């Protein structure tokens, strides 16, 4: 299994879960400018959309899109308990969280990395993110992780996205529950190992 990644990008969530679940895997860093990987592959032949993550399975199949890759990794190692079983209400709650992170947080913050963003658009994106973060902070005030007491794939994704805030000049101190969650996840051995590997 091989994960194609960019350091600190959304692919970090899958990288964390590969380590959390105890997979044997390789990583291959993408150069966005050249669309070549560190191993010399033409990334467009791996994922024609040109962005990470992409996960090449041992079968040769390639999976893309964070929410899909994360759930696939959790489902192949159910003993790691990183996602509730398919068909349960808890699984649908996890899917709600994954989609919220993807569409309401990742989308807003991701736009801020665009060097051509106008000042007006930047303000709008930060305001939208802040409203979503206000709501999320309230939801997490009484729980350590998104699903309650247990770490899940959604927490790896949230950790990754919230980790962009300092680079974007957004202080997370105003969201104490999010700040606490970020610190809690950052202390996990799999997360520490992921950050070291990506640096």
Secondary structure, DSSP 8 states (H G I E B T S, - for coil): -EEEE-TTSTHHHHHHHHHHTT---EEEEEETTTTEETT--BHHHH-TT--S-EEE-TTS-EEESHHHHHHHHHHHTGGG-SS--TTSHHHHHHHHHHHHIIIIIIHHHHHTT-TT--HHHHHHHHHHHHHHHHHHHHHTTT-SBTTBSS--HHHHHHHHHHTTTGGGT--GGG-HHHHHHHHHHHTSHHHHHHHHHH-
